Amino acid sequence: MKKTLLAGSLAALMCGTAQADTLLGLYIGGQIWSNDASGTFGEGTDDQSVFEFDDENQGSFYVAFEHPIPLIPNIKIASTTLDTVGGTQLTDTFTFEDITYPAGTTLDTTLDASYVDYTLYYEVFDNDLLTFDFGLTARDLDAYIKVSATDSNGSDLDISGIIPMAYVSTIIGLPLTGLNVFAEANFISYDDQTIYDAQIGVSYALLDNVAVDLDVTLGYRTVKLELDDLDGFYSDLTYDGFFAGAVVHF
């Protein structure tokens, strides 16, 4: 009996893989992400200050296009916003953009970041039981950081850069339930930099027919920005929290 079940499962996977992407596919998804930001930033690895940030609701959306042409990767474009404000009372001197703030100063900060991910990926499996994708992402990151004290105009900095990252994604179907478990990550780590954006969650199919599919999603997401001299900016920031969203597949 076990051998029969195993053979049936393998056959289903192989059949699904062989028949994957026989038609063009368009995916449009979005999520509202309630996250908590924490961490440090400054002008050097050893010259960073801890800031307390407000919890924020962030937005994220993506468009993906899949096709049946061999060797040519699929494409996904995703946009995420990470805007927050916060502050700290310095326990040591802190220098930012050539302005030095003495210990005991109360600082306010604005940190507005956003990025667009351009991902090229291949599908290893694509069926109702298992989907697995891998590829490469170019993350186009932009951020504006402002630091100010009550008795000064403050200092600010604009940064931008293209960050190459590895991409993996998987979906595991739960038969006869309409539920799927999914996980996705973009990540890279080298020298003193670590950047990742990972999420795990559950989706439920509200609509599933030949013309269109509609899934609702619920999960947990975490983003880390450990940057080392990106336009003179150093950071060790983490954003994490729960999200809810939806995905439409044409």
VMD Tcl script that draws the C-alpha trace (Angstrom):
set ca {
  {0.00 0.00 0.00}
  {2.82 2.40 0.92}
  {4.60 1.65 -2.35}
  {1.38 2.32 -4.26}
  {0.89 5.67 -2.55}
  {4.53 6.62 -3.13}
  {4.34 5.66 -6.80}
  {1.13 7.64 -7.19}
  {2.66 10.73 -5.58}
  {5.77 10.56 -7.77}
  {3.65 10.10 -10.86}
  {1.55 13.12 -9.96}
  {4.68 15.25 -9.47}
  {6.23 14.12 -12.75}
  {3.02 14.59 -14.65}
  {2.50 18.05 -13.18}
  {6.05 19.04 -14.02}
  {5.78 17.80 -17.58}
  {2.56 19.72 -18.12}
  {3.64 22.92 -16.33}
  {3.38 26.23 -18.16}
  {1.57 24.88 -21.19}
  {-0.24 28.24 -21.23}
  {0.79 31.79 -20.46}
  {0.20 32.80 -16.86}
  {-0.17 36.22 -15.25}
  {-0.05 36.64 -11.46}
  {-0.95 39.86 -9.62}
  {-0.57 39.93 -5.85}
  {-0.46 42.34 -2.96}
  {-0.29 42.43 0.81}
  {-0.67 44.71 3.80}
  {2.18 44.09 6.21}
  {2.04 45.19 9.85}
  {5.69 45.31 10.87}
  {7.89 46.28 13.76}
  {11.21 47.90 12.85}
  {14.26 47.75 15.10}
  {18.00 48.16 14.90}
  {20.84 50.61 14.41}
  {22.31 52.87 11.75}
  {25.06 55.45 11.38}
  {28.15 56.45 9.44}
  {30.35 53.47 10.25}
  {30.38 49.93 11.56}
  {31.37 51.16 15.03}
  {29.51 54.48 14.90}
  {25.87 53.44 14.99}
  {23.07 54.29 17.39}
  {20.06 52.22 18.45}
  {16.74 53.79 17.45}
  {13.22 52.92 18.57}
  {10.83 52.90 15.60}
  {7.04 53.08 15.39}
  {5.06 50.06 14.20}
  {3.78 50.69 10.69}
  {1.50 49.13 8.08}
  {3.49 48.71 4.88}
  {2.34 47.88 1.37}
  {3.77 45.40 -1.10}
  {2.63 44.15 -4.50}
  {3.97 42.14 -7.42}
  {3.33 41.08 -11.00}
  {4.69 37.81 -12.42}
  {4.59 36.44 -15.94}
  {5.12 32.74 -16.70}
  {5.40 31.04 -20.09}
  {6.11 27.58 -21.57}
  {9.24 28.48 -23.57}
  {12.20 26.28 -22.50}
  {15.40 27.89 -21.15}
  {13.90 31.40 -21.08}
  {13.23 32.41 -17.45}
  {9.96 33.70 -16.08}
  {9.87 37.23 -14.71}
  {8.55 38.75 -11.52}
  {8.53 42.42 -10.51}
  {7.78 43.22 -6.86}
  {7.62 46.54 -5.01}
  {7.88 47.03 -1.24}
  {7.71 50.16 0.93}
  {9.40 50.44 4.32}
  {8.60 53.85 5.82}
  {8.89 54.52 9.54}
  {9.73 57.18 12.12}
  {11.38 56.88 15.49}
  {13.81 58.34 17.93}
  {16.38 57.77 20.65}
  {18.15 59.43 23.54}
  {21.85 59.16 22.91}
  {24.08 57.44 25.45}
  {27.18 58.38 23.47}
  {28.16 60.90 20.82}
  {26.69 60.21 17.40}
  {27.81 61.64 14.05}
  {25.60 61.65 10.99}
  {26.35 63.55 7.77}
  {29.07 65.67 9.39}
  {26.91 66.74 12.34}
  {27.92 65.43 15.76}
  {25.26 65.06 18.44}
  {26.48 64.83 22.05}
  {25.44 62.19 24.55}
  {22.10 62.92 26.17}
  {20.62 64.46 23.01}
  {17.12 63.37 22.07}
  {16.98 62.60 18.36}
  {14.06 62.10 16.00}
  {14.52 60.13 12.82}
  {12.65 59.52 9.59}
  {13.58 56.44 7.58}
  {11.76 56.10 4.26}
  {12.91 53.11 2.23}
  {11.52 51.34 -0.80}
  {12.76 48.79 -3.27}
  {11.74 47.15 -6.51}
  {12.82 43.54 -7.11}
  {13.40 42.37 -10.68}
  {13.49 38.57 -10.58}
  {14.25 36.04 -13.31}
  {13.39 32.50 -12.25}
  {12.87 28.93 -13.43}
  {10.24 26.42 -12.32}
  {11.54 23.02 -11.23}
  {8.10 21.74 -10.23}
  {4.72 23.30 -10.98}
  {1.64 21.28 -10.02}
  {-1.09 21.10 -7.39}
  {1.12 19.19 -4.92}
  {4.42 21.05 -5.21}
  {5.78 24.19 -6.80}
  {9.46 25.08 -6.56}
  {11.15 28.05 -8.25}
  {14.69 29.41 -8.14}
  {16.39 32.36 -9.76}
  {18.20 35.67 -9.37}
  {16.92 39.04 -8.18}
  {18.22 42.56 -8.78}
  {16.97 44.71 -5.90}
  {16.78 48.44 -6.70}
  {16.92 50.04 -3.24}
  {16.24 53.70 -2.46}
  {16.13 55.28 0.98}
  {15.97 58.67 2.65}
  {17.21 59.03 6.23}
  {16.83 62.16 8.35}
  {18.11 62.73 11.88}
  {17.24 65.86 13.87}
  {17.42 67.24 17.39}
  {14.97 69.75 18.82}
  {17.57 72.55 18.72}
  {18.99 71.91 15.24}
  {17.94 71.55 11.63}
  {19.35 68.03 11.58}
  {21.08 66.05 8.87}
  {19.80 63.85 6.08}
  {21.07 61.34 3.53}
  {19.78 59.81 0.30}
  {21.05 56.37 -0.67}
  {20.44 54.07 -3.61}
  {21.93 50.93 -5.08}
  {21.36 47.71 -6.99}
  {21.77 44.59 -4.84}
  {22.02 41.13 -6.50}
  {20.25 38.38 -4.55}
  {19.36 34.69 -4.81}
  {15.66 33.82 -5.08}
  {13.76 30.69 -4.03}
  {10.03 30.01 -3.69}
  {7.94 26.94 -2.91}
  {4.26 26.09 -2.52}
  {3.01 22.85 -0.97}
  {-0.60 21.94 -1.69}
  {-2.85 20.33 0.91}
  {-5.21 18.10 -1.13}
  {-8.99 18.52 -0.83}
  {-8.69 21.54 1.49}
  {-8.16 24.52 -0.85}
  {-5.14 25.38 1.34}
  {-1.50 25.81 0.37}
  {1.58 26.40 2.50}
  {4.10 28.72 0.86}
  {7.54 30.18 1.50}
  {9.65 32.68 -0.44}
  {13.01 34.36 0.08}
  {15.48 36.74 -1.54}
  {18.85 36.74 0.18}
  {22.55 37.52 -0.02}
  {25.41 37.66 2.48}
  {28.98 38.75 1.79}
  {31.73 40.62 3.64}
  {29.91 42.61 6.36}
  {26.58 42.78 4.56}
  {23.52 40.59 4.96}
  {20.26 41.36 3.18}
  {17.25 39.10 3.11}
  {13.50 39.27 2.61}
  {11.70 36.09 3.63}
  {8.09 35.12 4.18}
  {6.08 32.04 5.07}
  {2.33 31.65 5.09}
  {-0.88 29.91 4.15}
  {-3.16 30.63 1.19}
  {-6.77 29.65 0.60}
  {-8.43 29.38 -2.82}
  {-11.60 31.48 -2.89}
  {-11.99 31.02 -6.64}
  {-10.50 28.31 -8.84}
  {-11.62 27.89 -12.44}
  {-10.29 27.90 -16.00}
  {-10.47 31.69 -16.41}
  {-9.15 33.02 -13.10}
  {-7.93 31.93 -9.67}
  {-8.21 34.03 -6.52}
  {-6.33 33.19 -3.32}
  {-6.21 35.01 0.00}
  {-2.99 34.80 2.00}
  {-1.91 35.15 5.62}
  {1.64 34.86 6.88}
  {4.75 36.25 8.52}
  {7.50 38.26 6.82}
  {10.93 39.47 7.88}
  {13.38 41.82 6.16}
  {16.97 42.47 7.21}
  {19.11 45.36 5.93}
  {22.64 44.97 7.25}
  {24.37 47.45 4.97}
  {28.05 48.30 4.92}
  {28.90 51.62 3.25}
  {26.02 51.92 0.79}
  {26.51 55.54 -0.24}
  {28.13 56.11 3.17}
  {25.29 54.48 5.10}
  {25.78 51.66 7.60}
  {22.89 49.82 9.21}
  {21.67 46.72 10.99}
  {17.89 47.02 10.64}
  {15.17 44.40 10.87}
  {11.51 44.66 9.89}
  {9.15 41.81 10.77}
  {5.48 41.11 11.34}
  {2.32 39.48 10.03}
  {0.71 40.20 6.66}
  {-2.56 39.57 4.84}
  {-2.98 39.67 1.08}
  {-4.47 38.30 -2.10}
  {-3.23 36.80 -5.37}
  {-5.06 36.72 -8.71}
  {-3.94 34.27 -11.41}
  {-5.15 34.66 -15.00}
}
mol new
graphics top color blue
foreach p $ca { graphics top sphere $p radius 0.5 }
foreach p [lrange $ca 0 end-1] q [lrange $ca 1 end] { graphics top cylinder $p $q radius 0.2 }
display resetview
